[in-house]
Amino acid sequence: MKKIVLSMLVVAALVSCGGKDKKADGDKKETVADNSANPDYEKGLALVASSDCLTCHKIDEMLTGPSYRDIANKYAGADTAIKYLAGKIIKGGNGVWGETLMTPHAALSQEDAEAMAKYILLLKK
Ligand code: HEC
């Protein structure tokens, strides 16, 4: 069940940011359950989908960057995770998951970056 919900979210996110994998299925969005009811989840997902994040990140698979699920599993439970990840989203960088560089997102506000971080952390399995 969780997998289906998540793959629908990926599809919805890819469609709304014009990603390459166009399995248009947007009208199923309303049936998405559990975590999507969490306002942090919805807000963060919308922000992630409207930025360039999904060109390098997928929820369940490594792409250019680590999967969001791996990130969530690594940091979930750490008090400082939201602030740390928001800082990394804004500043970019490398060295935690490998040598590939994450581009900075200097135009994002701290608040929006924290909302993205909260969404990612909610993907923990
Ligand atoms: C150009 C490709 C690229 C884009 C675009 C990108 N990322 Fe990343 N991201 C990476 C890479 C590569 C890493 C691994 C960095 C490292 O090893 O320190 C990463 C790491 C992360 C991490 C984990 C940071 C850590 O220190 O563990 C988060 C959270 C993250 N990205 C979120 C985002 C969000 C949110 C966006 C959109 C605003 C985004 N990324 C856009 C490539 C990208």
Backbone and ligand atoms as CSV (ligand in chain L), in Angstrom:
chain,resi,resn,atom,element,x,y,z
A,1,MET,N,N,0.839,-1.209,0.000
A,1,MET,CA,C,0.000,0.000,0.000
A,1,MET,C,C,0.866,1.248,0.000
A,2,LYS,N,N,1.823,1.278,0.910
A,2,LYS,CA,C,2.714,2.437,0.991
A,2,LYS,C,C,3.422,2.696,-0.343
A,3,LYS,N,N,3.857,1.630,-0.965
A,3,LYS,CA,C,4.557,1.734,-2.254
A,3,LYS,C,C,3.677,2.402,-3.298
A,4,ILE,N,N,2.403,1.986,-3.320
A,4,ILE,CA,C,1.484,2.524,-4.330
A,4,ILE,C,C,1.299,4.013,-4.082
A,5,VAL,N,N,1.068,4.349,-2.824
A,5,VAL,CA,C,0.872,5.753,-2.473
A,5,VAL,C,C,2.091,6.553,-2.893
A,6,LEU,N,N,3.257,6.037,-2.592
A,6,LEU,CA,C,4.473,6.777,-2.903
A,6,LEU,C,C,4.691,6.879,-4.394
A,7,SER,N,N,4.409,5.799,-5.121
A,7,SER,CA,C,4.648,5.914,-6.552
A,7,SER,C,C,3.665,6.888,-7.167
A,8,MET,N,N,2.472,6.970,-6.612
A,8,MET,CA,C,1.539,7.975,-7.119
A,8,MET,C,C,2.068,9.376,-6.839
A,9,LEU,N,N,2.664,9.534,-5.679
A,9,LEU,CA,C,3.222,10.844,-5.352
A,9,LEU,C,C,4.362,11.192,-6.284
A,10,VAL,N,N,5.184,10.213,-6.593
A,10,VAL,CA,C,6.294,10.465,-7.509
A,10,VAL,C,C,5.735,10.890,-8.852
A,11,VAL,N,N,4.740,10.169,-9.314
A,11,VAL,CA,C,4.144,10.504,-10.599
A,11,VAL,C,C,3.572,11.912,-10.549
A,12,ALA,N,N,2.829,12.201,-9.482
A,12,ALA,CA,C,2.228,13.529,-9.370
A,12,ALA,C,C,3.313,14.592,-9.367
A,13,ALA,N,N,4.387,14.310,-8.625
A,13,ALA,CA,C,5.464,15.292,-8.524
A,13,ALA,C,C,6.155,15.465,-9.869
A,14,LEU,N,N,6.394,14.363,-10.553
A,14,LEU,CA,C,7.079,14.447,-11.846
A,14,LEU,C,C,6.215,15.166,-12.859
A,15,VAL,N,N,4.928,14.887,-12.824
A,15,VAL,CA,C,4.036,15.535,-13.779
A,15,VAL,C,C,4.038,17.024,-13.514
A,16,SER,N,N,3.942,17.412,-12.236
A,16,SER,CA,C,3.818,18.834,-11.972
A,16,SER,C,C,5.134,19.578,-12.194
A,17,CYS,N,N,6.264,18.879,-12.234
A,17,CYS,CA,C,7.478,19.625,-12.543
A,17,CYS,C,C,7.954,19.292,-13.950
A,18,GLY,N,N,7.093,18.674,-14.733
A,18,GLY,CA,C,7.414,18.422,-16.134
A,18,GLY,C,C,8.557,17.448,-16.317
A,19,GLY,N,N,8.677,16.501,-15.390
A,19,GLY,CA,C,9.760,15.525,-15.463
A,19,GLY,C,C,9.634,14.631,-16.680
A,20,LYS,N,N,10.667,13.822,-16.904
A,20,LYS,CA,C,10.705,13.033,-18.117
A,20,LYS,C,C,9.774,11.821,-18.081
A,21,ASP,N,N,9.537,11.305,-16.883
A,21,ASP,CA,C,8.739,10.094,-16.741
A,21,ASP,C,C,7.246,10.451,-16.671
A,22,LYS,N,N,6.635,10.617,-17.809
A,22,LYS,CA,C,5.266,11.151,-17.824
A,22,LYS,C,C,4.197,10.066,-17.851
A,23,LYS,N,N,3.923,9.493,-16.702
A,23,LYS,CA,C,2.810,8.562,-16.609
A,23,LYS,C,C,1.643,9.335,-16.019
A,24,ALA,N,N,1.129,10.287,-16.714
A,24,ALA,CA,C,0.118,11.194,-16.163
A,24,ALA,C,C,-1.003,10.442,-15.467
A,25,ASP,N,N,-1.167,10.754,-14.232
A,25,ASP,CA,C,-2.150,10.043,-13.417
A,25,ASP,C,C,-2.610,10.970,-12.304
A,26,GLY,N,N,-2.587,12.249,-12.601
A,26,GLY,CA,C,-2.777,13.282,-11.584
A,26,GLY,C,C,-4.080,13.208,-10.823
A,27,ASP,N,N,-5.146,12.699,-11.435
A,27,ASP,CA,C,-6.444,12.723,-10.751
A,27,ASP,C,C,-6.524,11.728,-9.605
A,28,LYS,N,N,-5.525,10.874,-9.474
A,28,LYS,CA,C,-5.526,9.925,-8.348
A,28,LYS,C,C,-5.023,10.572,-7.064
A,29,LYS,N,N,-4.520,11.757,-7.175
A,29,LYS,CA,C,-3.912,12.445,-6.040
A,29,LYS,C,C,-4.787,12.423,-4.782
A,30,GLU,N,N,-6.069,12.606,-4.975
A,30,GLU,CA,C,-6.972,12.713,-3.827
A,30,GLU,C,C,-7.092,11.438,-3.014
A,31,THR,N,N,-6.771,10.302,-3.605
A,31,THR,CA,C,-6.903,9.056,-2.867
A,31,THR,C,C,-5.667,8.766,-2.007
A,32,VAL,N,N,-4.649,9.591,-2.123
A,32,VAL,CA,C,-3.430,9.390,-1.339
A,32,VAL,C,C,-3.740,9.478,0.151
A,33,ALA,N,N,-3.262,8.490,0.894
A,33,ALA,CA,C,-3.662,8.403,2.304
A,33,ALA,C,C,-2.582,8.841,3.287
A,34,ASP,N,N,-2.564,8.243,4.421
A,34,ASP,CA,C,-1.728,8.493,5.609
A,34,ASP,C,C,-0.915,9.787,5.637
A,35,ASN,N,N,0.382,9.700,5.319
A,35,ASN,CA,C,1.244,10.867,5.485
A,35,ASN,C,C,0.811,12.097,4.719
A,36,SER,N,N,0.113,11.905,3.637
A,36,SER,CA,C,-0.249,13.059,2.819
A,36,SER,C,C,-1.226,13.960,3.559
A,37,ALA,N,N,-1.852,13.436,4.601
A,37,ALA,CA,C,-2.760,14.260,5.386
A,37,ALA,C,C,-1.973,15.206,6.293
A,38,ASN,N,N,-0.725,14.910,6.488
A,38,ASN,CA,C,0.123,15.750,7.319
A,38,ASN,C,C,0.457,17.028,6.544
A,39,PRO,N,N,0.107,18.193,7.102
A,39,PRO,CA,C,0.345,19.436,6.353
A,39,PRO,C,C,1.812,19.653,5.998
A,40,ASP,N,N,2.732,19.187,6.839
A,40,ASP,CA,C,4.160,19.316,6.526
A,40,ASP,C,C,4.502,18.532,5.266
A,41,TYR,N,N,3.860,17.393,5.131
A,41,TYR,CA,C,4.127,16.523,3.998
A,41,TYR,C,C,3.670,17.188,2.704
A,42,GLU,N,N,2.442,17.677,2.735
A,42,GLU,CA,C,1.887,18.313,1.533
A,42,GLU,C,C,2.683,19.531,1.120
A,43,LYS,N,N,2.995,20.357,2.102
A,43,LYS,CA,C,3.701,21.594,1.795
A,43,LYS,C,C,5.097,21.295,1.244
A,44,GLY,N,N,5.796,20.382,1.918
A,44,GLY,CA,C,7.151,20.053,1.489
A,44,GLY,C,C,7.176,19.403,0.117
A,45,LEU,N,N,6.213,18.528,-0.115
A,45,LEU,CA,C,6.150,17.861,-1.416
A,45,LEU,C,C,5.909,18.879,-2.530
A,46,ALA,N,N,4.996,19.817,-2.275
A,46,ALA,CA,C,4.698,20.828,-3.293
A,46,ALA,C,C,5.949,21.645,-3.599
A,47,LEU,N,N,6.702,21.988,-2.557
A,47,LEU,CA,C,7.918,22.782,-2.762
A,47,LEU,C,C,8.976,21.981,-3.526
A,48,VAL,N,N,9.138,20.736,-3.131
A,48,VAL,CA,C,10.124,19.885,-3.801
A,48,VAL,C,C,9.747,19.725,-5.276
A,49,ALA,N,N,8.447,19.530,-5.515
A,49,ALA,CA,C,7.984,19.329,-6.896
A,49,ALA,C,C,8.140,20.591,-7.730
A,50,SER,N,N,8.091,21.753,-7.081
A,50,SER,CA,C,8.166,22.990,-7.856
A,50,SER,C,C,9.616,23.441,-8.051
A,51,SER,N,N,10.556,22.784,-7.399
A,51,SER,CA,C,11.967,23.119,-7.590
A,51,SER,C,C,12.607,22.070,-8.513
A,52,ASP,N,N,13.917,22.040,-8.553
A,52,ASP,CA,C,14.593,21.094,-9.460
A,52,ASP,C,C,15.011,19.793,-8.774
A,53,CYS,N,N,14.585,19.620,-7.515
A,53,CYS,CA,C,15.046,18.488,-6.705
A,53,CYS,C,C,14.897,17.138,-7.403
A,54,LEU,N,N,13.763,16.958,-8.073
A,54,LEU,CA,C,13.467,15.634,-8.614
A,54,LEU,C,C,14.268,15.309,-9.873
A,55,THR,N,N,15.039,16.255,-10.355
A,55,THR,CA,C,15.951,15.905,-11.439
A,55,THR,C,C,17.128,15.100,-10.888
A,56,CYS,N,N,17.400,15.207,-9.613
A,56,CYS,CA,C,18.530,14.483,-9.013
A,56,CYS,C,C,18.114,13.485,-7.936
A,57,HIS,N,N,16.903,13.612,-7.422
A,57,HIS,CA,C,16.475,12.724,-6.331
A,57,HIS,C,C,15.181,12.012,-6.677
A,58,LYS,N,N,15.108,10.729,-6.289
A,58,LYS,CA,C,13.851,10.001,-6.334
A,58,LYS,C,C,13.557,9.564,-4.917
A,59,ILE,N,N,12.332,9.130,-4.701
A,59,ILE,CA,C,11.982,8.728,-3.340
A,59,ILE,C,C,12.684,7.428,-2.954
A,60,ASP,N,N,12.631,6.451,-3.829
A,60,ASP,CA,C,13.114,5.127,-3.450
A,60,ASP,C,C,14.401,4.665,-4.100
A,61,GLU,N,N,14.871,5.401,-5.086
A,61,GLU,CA,C,16.074,4.954,-5.789
A,61,GLU,C,C,17.089,6.063,-5.833
A,62,MET,N,N,18.331,5.676,-5.799
A,62,MET,CA,C,19.381,6.649,-5.960
A,62,MET,C,C,19.387,7.146,-7.415
A,63,LEU,N,N,19.577,8.446,-7.593
A,63,LEU,CA,C,19.690,8.997,-8.946
A,63,LEU,C,C,21.054,9.696,-8.954
A,64,THR,N,N,21.104,10.989,-9.199
A,64,THR,CA,C,22.376,11.704,-9.014
A,64,THR,C,C,22.644,11.830,-7.517
A,65,GLY,N,N,21.589,12.078,-6.788
A,65,GLY,CA,C,21.691,12.184,-5.327
A,65,GLY,C,C,21.065,10.960,-4.669
A,66,PRO,N,N,21.239,10.840,-3.354
A,66,PRO,CA,C,20.659,9.716,-2.613
A,66,PRO,C,C,19.133,9.760,-2.651
A,67,SER,N,N,18.487,8.613,-2.468
A,67,SER,CA,C,17.022,8.608,-2.444
A,67,SER,C,C,16.546,9.316,-1.176
A,68,TYR,N,N,15.377,9.915,-1.272
A,68,TYR,CA,C,14.839,10.613,-0.101
A,68,TYR,C,C,14.589,9.657,1.052
A,69,ARG,N,N,14.250,8.406,0.718
A,69,ARG,CA,C,14.027,7.433,1.796
A,69,ARG,C,C,15.334,7.153,2.543
A,70,ASP,N,N,16.434,7.020,1.811
A,70,ASP,CA,C,17.720,6.793,2.480
A,70,ASP,C,C,18.084,7.986,3.361
A,71,ILE,N,N,17.817,9.177,2.851
A,71,ILE,CA,C,18.109,10.379,3.651
A,71,ILE,C,C,17.262,10.358,4.923
A,72,ALA,N,N,15.963,10.058,4.768
A,72,ALA,CA,C,15.073,10.024,5.932
A,72,ALA,C,C,15.539,8.983,6.940
A,73,ASN,N,N,15.916,7.806,6.459
A,73,ASN,CA,C,16.346,6.752,7.374
A,73,ASN,C,C,17.638,7.127,8.104
A,74,LYS,N,N,18.477,7.877,7.413
A,74,LYS,CA,C,19.750,8.254,8.030
A,74,LYS,C,C,19.552,9.280,9.153
A,75,TYR,N,N,18.647,10.244,8.917
A,75,TYR,CA,C,18.557,11.370,9.865
A,75,TYR,C,C,17.353,11.324,10.796
A,76,ALA,N,N,16.394,10.444,10.543
A,76,ALA,CA,C,15.181,10.456,11.352
A,76,ALA,C,C,15.539,10.317,12.821
A,77,GLY,N,N,14.892,11.129,13.639
A,77,GLY,CA,C,15.132,11.037,15.066
A,77,GLY,C,C,16.205,11.986,15.561
A,78,ALA,N,N,17.023,12.512,14.667
A,78,ALA,CA,C,18.047,13.477,15.105
A,78,ALA,C,C,17.386,14.848,15.266
A,79,ASP,N,N,17.540,15.464,16.425
A,79,ASP,CA,C,16.871,16.748,16.708
A,79,ASP,C,C,17.278,17.832,15.732
A,80,THR,N,N,18.501,17.755,15.284
A,80,THR,CA,C,19.033,18.829,14.469
A,80,THR,C,C,18.802,18.597,12.978
A,81,ALA,N,N,18.129,17.486,12.640
A,81,ALA,CA,C,18.034,17.091,11.229
A,81,ALA,C,C,17.364,18.150,10.355
A,82,ILE,N,N,16.263,18.734,10.834
A,82,ILE,CA,C,15.533,19.679,9.978
A,82,ILE,C,C,16.404,20.885,9.650
A,83,LYS,N,N,17.025,21.446,10.677
A,83,LYS,CA,C,17.881,22.623,10.450
A,83,LYS,C,C,19.103,22.264,9.595
A,84,TYR,N,N,19.703,21.135,9.906
A,84,TYR,CA,C,20.888,20.718,9.148
A,84,TYR,C,C,20.542,20.507,7.672
A,85,LEU,N,N,19.477,19.745,7.423
A,85,LEU,CA,C,19.135,19.438,6.025
A,85,LEU,C,C,18.700,20.699,5.284
A,86,ALA,N,N,17.963,21.587,5.970
A,86,ALA,CA,C,17.550,22.838,5.322
A,86,ALA,C,C,18.793,23.632,4.910
A,87,GLY,N,N,19.779,23.662,5.787
A,87,GLY,CA,C,21.017,24.377,5.472
A,87,GLY,C,C,21.708,23.772,4.264
A,88,LYS,N,N,21.711,22.452,4.212
A,88,LYS,CA,C,22.356,21.766,3.088
A,88,LYS,C,C,21.586,22.012,1.788
A,89,ILE,N,N,20.266,22.033,1.872
A,89,ILE,CA,C,19.448,22.284,0.678
A,89,ILE,C,C,19.778,23.680,0.130
A,90,ILE,N,N,19.918,24.637,1.010
A,90,ILE,CA,C,20.211,26.012,0.561
A,90,ILE,C,C,21.656,26.127,0.054
A,91,LYS,N,N,22.588,25.559,0.799
A,91,LYS,CA,C,24.007,25.755,0.444
A,91,LYS,C,C,24.562,24.718,-0.524
A,92,GLY,N,N,23.918,23.546,-0.600
A,92,GLY,CA,C,24.454,22.483,-1.436
A,92,GLY,C,C,25.713,21.895,-0.816
A,93,GLY,N,N,26.431,21.132,-1.604
A,93,GLY,CA,C,27.681,20.573,-1.099
A,93,GLY,C,C,27.771,19.088,-1.372
A,94,ASN,N,N,28.831,18.470,-0.878
A,94,ASN,CA,C,29.015,17.029,-1.067
A,94,ASN,C,C,29.793,16.465,0.103
A,95,GLY,N,N,30.129,15.193,-0.010
A,95,GLY,CA,C,30.973,14.589,1.015
A,95,GLY,C,C,30.241,13.710,1.996
A,96,VAL,N,N,28.908,13.805,2.066
A,96,VAL,CA,C,28.190,12.957,3.010
A,96,VAL,C,C,27.826,11.624,2.353
A,97,TRP,N,N,27.375,11.684,1.104
A,97,TRP,CA,C,26.936,10.471,0.398
A,97,TRP,C,C,27.925,10.070,-0.682
A,98,GLY,N,N,28.851,10.922,-0.976
A,98,GLY,CA,C,29.806,10.636,-2.044
A,98,GLY,C,C,30.407,11.942,-2.522
A,99,GLU,N,N,31.054,11.868,-3.664
A,99,GLU,CA,C,31.751,13.051,-4.153
A,99,GLU,C,C,30.889,13.928,-5.049
A,100,THR,N,N,29.716,13.427,-5.468
A,100,THR,CA,C,28.874,14.227,-6.360
A,100,THR,C,C,28.336,15.439,-5.609
A,101,LEU,N,N,28.330,16.550,-6.301
A,101,LEU,CA,C,27.937,17.804,-5.678
A,101,LEU,C,C,26.440,18.031,-5.784
A,102,MET,N,N,25.835,18.427,-4.688
A,102,MET,CA,C,24.465,18.930,-4.763
A,102,MET,C,C,24.550,20.428,-4.999
A,103,THR,N,N,23.786,20.890,-5.984
A,103,THR,CA,C,23.812,22.323,-6.308
A,103,THR,C,C,23.156,23.126,-5.187
A,104,PRO,N,N,23.629,24.337,-4.935
A,104,PRO,CA,C,22.975,25.172,-3.926
A,104,PRO,C,C,21.617,25.701,-4.410
A,105,HIS,N,N,20.759,26.026,-3.474
A,105,HIS,CA,C,19.454,26.616,-3.802
A,105,HIS,C,C,19.323,27.895,-2.985
A,106,ALA,N,N,20.137,28.868,-3.346
A,106,ALA,CA,C,20.274,30.069,-2.534
A,106,ALA,C,C,19.006,30.925,-2.533
A,107,ALA,N,N,18.136,30.717,-3.514
A,107,ALA,CA,C,16.921,31.532,-3.568
A,107,ALA,C,C,15.841,31.026,-2.611
A,108,LEU,N,N,16.040,29.839,-2.047
A,108,LEU,CA,C,15.029,29.304,-1.130
A,108,LEU,C,C,15.119,29.982,0.229
A,109,SER,N,N,13.965,30.238,0.845
A,109,SER,CA,C,13.980,30.764,2.211
A,109,SER,C,C,14.288,29.620,3.169
A,110,GLN,N,N,14.779,29.965,4.346
A,110,GLN,CA,C,15.037,28.964,5.379
A,110,GLN,C,C,13.743,28.194,5.665
A,111,GLU,N,N,12.641,28.917,5.704
A,111,GLU,CA,C,11.351,28.297,6.018
A,111,GLU,C,C,10.960,27.240,4.970
A,112,ASP,N,N,11.105,27.591,3.705
A,112,ASP,CA,C,10.753,26.639,2.656
A,112,ASP,C,C,11.701,25.439,2.665
A,113,ALA,N,N,12.977,25.701,2.898
A,113,ALA,CA,C,13.940,24.601,2.937
A,113,ALA,C,C,13.630,23.670,4.114
A,114,GLU,N,N,13.198,24.243,5.231
A,114,GLU,CA,C,12.833,23.396,6.388
A,114,GLU,C,C,11.586,22.575,6.074
A,115,ALA,N,N,10.658,23.163,5.339
A,115,ALA,CA,C,9.451,22.415,4.956
A,115,ALA,C,C,9.830,21.236,4.055
A,116,MET,N,N,10.783,21.449,3.142
A,116,MET,CA,C,11.256,20.356,2.289
A,116,MET,C,C,11.910,19.272,3.144
A,117,ALA,N,N,12.721,19.691,4.102
A,117,ALA,CA,C,13.405,18.733,4.972
A,117,ALA,C,C,12.392,17.910,5.775
A,118,LYS,N,N,11.332,18.571,6.257
A,118,LYS,CA,C,10.319,17.846,7.038
A,118,LYS,C,C,9.637,16.797,6.174
A,119,TYR,N,N,9.334,17.174,4.944
A,119,TYR,CA,C,8.708,16.223,4.017
A,119,TYR,C,C,9.629,15.017,3.805
A,120,ILE,N,N,10.889,15.281,3.537
A,120,ILE,CA,C,11.823,14.183,3.276
A,120,ILE,C,C,11.908,13.263,4.499
A,121,LEU,N,N,11.968,13.858,5.685
A,121,LEU,CA,C,12.080,13.045,6.906
A,121,LEU,C,C,10.838,12.188,7.140
A,122,LEU,N,N,9.688,12.653,6.647
A,122,LEU,CA,C,8.454,11.868,6.809
A,122,LEU,C,C,8.449,10.609,5.929
A,123,LEU,N,N,9.423,10.499,5.020
A,123,LEU,CA,C,9.465,9.327,4.135
A,123,LEU,C,C,10.159,8.133,4.777
A,124,LYS,N,N,10.583,8.293,6.003
A,124,LYS,CA,C,11.248,7.198,6.715
A,124,LYS,C,C,10.381,5.942,6.725
A,125,LYS,N,N,11.059,4.826,6.561
A,125,LYS,CA,C,10.333,3.548,6.578
A,125,LYS,C,C,10.427,2.908,7.942
L,1,HEC,C1,C,22.340,18.535,-9.254
L,1,HEC,C2,C,21.691,17.440,-8.562
L,1,HEC,C3,C,20.895,17.782,-7.315
L,1,HEC,C4,C,19.813,18.631,-7.193
L,1,HEC,C5,C,19.174,19.504,-8.253
L,1,HEC,C6,C,19.356,18.503,-5.815
L,1,HEC,N1,N,20.147,17.621,-5.126
L,1,HEC,FE1,FE,19.966,17.101,-3.166
L,1,HEC,N2,N,21.682,16.036,-3.291
L,1,HEC,C7,C,22.424,15.824,-4.437
L,1,HEC,C8,C,23.621,15.074,-4.109
L,1,HEC,C9,C,24.696,14.619,-5.089
L,1,HEC,C10,C,23.577,14.863,-2.711
L,1,HEC,C11,C,24.631,14.171,-1.837
L,1,HEC,C12,C,25.511,15.264,-1.222
L,1,HEC,C13,C,26.570,14.748,-0.277
L,1,HEC,O1,O,27.099,13.652,-0.466
L,1,HEC,O2,O,26.894,15.475,0.697
L,1,HEC,C14,C,22.338,15.464,-2.237
L,1,HEC,C15,C,21.927,15.432,-0.917
L,1,HEC,C16,C,20.708,15.916,-0.452
L,1,HEC,C17,C,20.235,15.798,0.899
L,1,HEC,C18,C,20.971,15.102,2.040
L,1,HEC,C19,C,22.040,16.029,2.571
L,1,HEC,C20,C,22.997,15.399,3.549
L,1,HEC,O3,O,23.922,16.133,3.973
L,1,HEC,O4,O,22.872,14.221,3.909
L,1,HEC,C21,C,19.002,16.420,0.932
L,1,HEC,C22,C,18.106,16.585,2.134
L,1,HEC,C23,C,18.730,16.915,-0.393
L,1,HEC,N3,N,19.781,16.597,-1.226
L,1,HEC,C24,C,17.591,17.593,-0.759
L,1,HEC,C25,C,17.420,18.240,-1.977
L,1,HEC,C26,C,16.319,19.137,-2.267
L,1,HEC,C27,C,15.166,19.440,-1.324
L,1,HEC,C28,C,16.516,19.608,-3.532
L,1,HEC,C29,C,15.692,20.634,-4.302
L,1,HEC,C30,C,15.604,21.956,-3.659
L,1,HEC,C31,C,17.736,18.976,-4.041
L,1,HEC,N4,N,18.246,18.155,-3.059
L,1,HEC,C32,C,18.263,19.177,-5.300
L,1,HEC,C33,C,22.099,16.253,-5.702
L,1,HEC,C34,C,21.102,17.175,-6.004
